[in-house]
Amino acid sequence: MENKTVEHNMVTTAFGLEGFRIVKNLGVARGIIVRSRNIFGSIAAVFQTLAGGNISLFTTLCERTRADAFDLMLLHAGEMGANAVVGARYDATEMTGGVTEVLAYGTAVIVEPE
């Protein structure tokens, strides 16, 4: 069985997709990731904190986590039969020290060219 996924260019934070009209609303699609920092990354980040500026280790971890949650949302939308996602958003919650949940969500829709 092939995994269907919505293409990245068919996702928007707006509630409509330019050049397309929504023909069916399939409901909320979501992708959730729970990640923790590893001890080595945390120690290295302490040194970056002392120097000031961007803490690249945490930035990289956050970007990877958001991308993974986004890709799971696209997979979920595809499994629902969607070919686009509108109203895409992110949410993040620190569950406990060093453990964060990132949720990507939006409305899975079927669109067709105008």
MARVOKOL-823349 format. One record per residue (C-alpha): x, y, z; chain; residue in three letters. Coordinates in nm, 2 decimals. Layout:
x; y; z; c; r
X; Y; Z; A; Ala
...
END
This chain:
x; y; z; c; r
0.00; 0.00; 0.00; A; Met
0.14; 0.33; -0.11; A; Glu
0.14; 0.63; 0.14; A; Asn
-0.06; 0.92; -0.01; A; Lys
0.06; 1.26; 0.11; A; Thr
-0.03; 1.61; 0.02; A; Val
0.23; 1.80; -0.17; A; Glu
0.41; 2.08; 0.02; A; His
0.30; 2.34; -0.24; A; Asn
-0.06; 2.26; -0.17; A; Met
-0.05; 2.38; 0.19; A; Val
-0.13; 2.74; 0.30; A; Thr
-0.20; 2.93; 0.62; A; Thr
-0.48; 3.11; 0.44; A; Ala
-0.83; 2.96; 0.43; A; Phe
-0.82; 2.93; 0.05; A; Gly
-0.56; 2.83; -0.21; A; Leu
-0.50; 3.07; -0.49; A; Glu
-0.60; 2.94; -0.83; A; Gly
-0.81; 2.66; -0.67; A; Phe
-1.16; 2.62; -0.53; A; Arg
-1.24; 2.40; -0.23; A; Ile
-1.49; 2.13; -0.33; A; Val
-1.49; 1.93; -0.01; A; Lys
-1.38; 1.98; 0.35; A; Asn
-1.26; 1.66; 0.50; A; Leu
-1.19; 1.79; 0.86; A; Gly
-0.88; 1.85; 1.07; A; Val
-0.55; 1.68; 0.97; A; Ala
-0.28; 1.67; 1.23; A; Arg
0.08; 1.56; 1.29; A; Gly
0.22; 1.54; 1.64; A; Ile
0.58; 1.49; 1.75; A; Ile
0.71; 1.47; 2.10; A; Val
1.09; 1.53; 2.13; A; Arg
1.34; 1.56; 2.40; A; Ser
1.69; 1.71; 2.40; A; Arg
1.98; 1.47; 2.45; A; Asn
2.24; 1.53; 2.72; A; Ile
2.52; 1.59; 2.47; A; Phe
2.32; 1.85; 2.28; A; Gly
2.22; 2.02; 2.61; A; Ser
2.58; 2.04; 2.73; A; Ile
2.69; 2.19; 2.39; A; Ala
2.40; 2.43; 2.40; A; Ala
2.52; 2.56; 2.74; A; Val
2.85; 2.66; 2.59; A; Phe
2.66; 2.84; 2.30; A; Gln
2.45; 3.02; 2.56; A; Thr
2.76; 3.15; 2.73; A; Leu
2.88; 3.30; 2.40; A; Ala
2.54; 3.46; 2.33; A; Gly
2.34; 3.47; 2.01; A; Gly
2.16; 3.20; 1.83; A; Asn
2.17; 2.85; 1.99; A; Ile
2.21; 2.66; 1.67; A; Ser
2.17; 2.31; 1.83; A; Leu
1.83; 2.40; 1.96; A; Phe
1.73; 2.58; 1.64; A; Thr
1.82; 2.27; 1.44; A; Thr
1.62; 2.05; 1.68; A; Leu
1.32; 2.28; 1.66; A; Cys
1.33; 2.30; 1.28; A; Glu
1.36; 1.92; 1.24; A; Arg
1.07; 1.87; 1.49; A; Thr
0.85; 2.12; 1.31; A; Arg
0.93; 1.96; 0.97; A; Ala
0.85; 1.61; 1.10; A; Asp
0.52; 1.73; 1.25; A; Ala
0.44; 1.90; 0.92; A; Phe
0.51; 1.59; 0.72; A; Asp
0.30; 1.38; 0.94; A; Leu
0.01; 1.63; 0.90; A; Met
0.05; 1.60; 0.52; A; Leu
0.05; 1.22; 0.54; A; Leu
-0.27; 1.23; 0.76; A; His
-0.44; 1.46; 0.52; A; Ala
-0.35; 1.23; 0.23; A; Gly
-0.48; 0.93; 0.41; A; Glu
-0.81; 1.13; 0.45; A; Met
-0.82; 1.17; 0.07; A; Gly
-0.72; 1.54; 0.06; A; Ala
-0.51; 1.70; -0.20; A; Asn
-0.45; 2.02; -0.01; A; Ala
-0.44; 2.17; 0.35; A; Val
-0.57; 2.51; 0.43; A; Val
-0.55; 2.71; 0.76; A; Gly
-0.22; 2.53; 0.85; A; Ala
-0.09; 2.61; 1.20; A; Arg
0.16; 2.50; 1.46; A; Tyr
0.14; 2.46; 1.83; A; Asp
0.40; 2.37; 2.08; A; Ala
0.38; 2.27; 2.45; A; Thr
0.66; 2.19; 2.69; A; Glu
0.53; 1.87; 2.86; A; Met
0.82; 1.85; 3.11; A; Thr
1.17; 1.98; 3.13; A; Gly
1.34; 1.92; 2.80; A; Gly
1.04; 1.74; 2.65; A; Val
0.83; 1.93; 2.40; A; Thr
0.52; 1.84; 2.19; A; Glu
0.49; 2.00; 1.85; A; Val
0.16; 1.98; 1.67; A; Leu
0.10; 2.08; 1.31; A; Ala
-0.26; 2.10; 1.20; A; Tyr
-0.49; 2.23; 0.94; A; Gly
-0.81; 2.16; 0.74; A; Thr
-0.78; 1.88; 0.49; A; Ala
-0.96; 1.97; 0.17; A; Val
-1.01; 1.85; -0.18; A; Ile
-0.95; 2.13; -0.43; A; Val
-0.98; 2.17; -0.80; A; Glu
-0.84; 2.43; -1.04; A; Pro
-1.07; 2.73; -1.09; A; Glu
END
